[in-house]
């Protein structure tokens, strides 16, 4: 039986893996940028992705990400995660956050993270002032409402934050086997480089059928702490099309493994589940015409 303390750490890791990235610190920071010269022209506006999160075989949480284009041309990327499945008996945990992102500067404008555990609510706000080269960090006390402020220097532009990193990689990543994408990331109050290397292109089974995907491994400084410190590689799979939708995440940790599996994906001009169904029908028709029956 899962203990409350253990379950809390499980959920903490899955939140880290799906909503944001947590990195160990380096003593010295030297900015590096290696991105695609031909970024994807996919427009995130209207995208909704839903995930089911597991620890070993246990369904412990559900997650959702949304993207919206604002009237001023900026984008709002939103993510949320909450306890579910075997964790339903545990104290309700709901984490959510959003970032407003500027496609001209390739930098975030503002980030808000809200953590709820029962009646406990903690809010963090990051405001990025590119003109003055500073990040204003505001931590709001859950009971008194008192605001603690901290000013952090921005050493490089462009950079990404906790929420925008995955979206940035999806658009500006180099999706070619053997290639590595590198860019600055602001996480945990520090700026660091993060890298994502494409190691394979393969078909994987999903709830929406078999999908061709890029297998991607991030840099080793992605490492949660405590009982769920990773013991092996964290692996992402992104669809092998211009959308580069993250369809699966897996990580070996000190106690078992954790994963996030895509269960639904929709946008203004697509429904991934319906696309998969149409492809299956097409494949079946082709096999019938060729006199071939059976599975793939």
HURAZI-V860148 format. One record per residue. RES is the residue in one small letter. SS is DSSP state (H for helix, E for strand, L for the rest). Layout:
RES | SS
RES | SS
This chain:
x | L
x | L
x | L
x | H
x | H
x | H
x | H
x | H
x | H
x | H
x | H
x | H
x | H
x | H
x | H
x | H
x | H
x | H
x | L
x | L
x | L
x | L
x | E
x | L
x | L
x | L
x | L
x | L
x | L
x | L
x | L
x | L
x | L
x | E
x | L
x | L
x | L
x | L
x | L
x | L
x | L
x | L
x | L
x | L
x | L
x | L
x | L
x | E
x | E
x | E
x | E
x | E
x | E
x | E
x | E
x | L
x | L
x | E
x | E
x | E
x | E
x | E
x | E
x | E
x | E
x | E
x | E
x | E
x | E
x | L
x | L
x | L
x | L
x | L
x | E
x | E
x | E
x | E
x | E
x | E
x | E
x | E
x | E
x | L
x | H
x | H
x | H
x | H
x | H
x | L
x | L
x | L
x | E
x | E
x | E
x | E
x | E
x | E
x | E
x | E
x | E
x | E
x | L
x | L
x | L
x | L
x | E
x | E
x | E
x | E
x | E
x | E
x | E
x | E
x | E
x | E
x | E
x | L
x | L
x | E
x | E
x | E
x | E
x | E
x | E
x | E
x | E
x | E
x | E
x | L
x | L
x | L
x | L
x | E
x | E
x | E
x | E
x | E
x | E
x | E
x | L
x | L
x | L
x | L
x | L
x | L
x | E
x | E
x | E
x | E
x | E
x | E
x | E
x | L
x | L
x | L
x | L
x | L
x | L
x | E
x | L
x | L
x | L
x | H
x | H
x | H
x | H
x | H
x | H
x | H
x | H
x | H
x | L
x | L
x | L
x | L
x | L
x | L
x | L
x | E
x | E
x | E
x | E
x | E
x | E
x | E
x | E
x | L
x | L
x | E
x | E
x | E
x | E
x | E
x | E
x | E
x | E
x | E
x | E
x | E
x | E
x | E
x | E
x | E
x | E
x | E
x | L
x | L
x | E
x | E
x | E
x | E
x | E
x | E
x | E
x | E
x | E
x | E
x | L
x | L
x | L
x | E
x | L
x | L
x | L
x | H
x | H
x | H
x | L
x | E
x | E
x | E
x | E
x | E
x | E
x | E
x | E
x | E
x | E
x | L
x | L
x | L
x | L
x | L
x | L
x | E
x | E
x | E
x | E
x | E
x | E
x | E
x | E
x | L
x | L
x | L
x | E
x | E
x | E
x | E
x | E
x | E
x | E
x | E
x | E
x | E
x | E
x | L
x | L
x | E
x | E
x | H
x | H
x | H
x | H
x | H
x | H
x | H
x | H
x | H
x | H
x | H
x | H
x | H
x | H
x | H
x | H
x | H
x | H
x | H
x | L
x | L
x | L
x | L
x | L
x | L
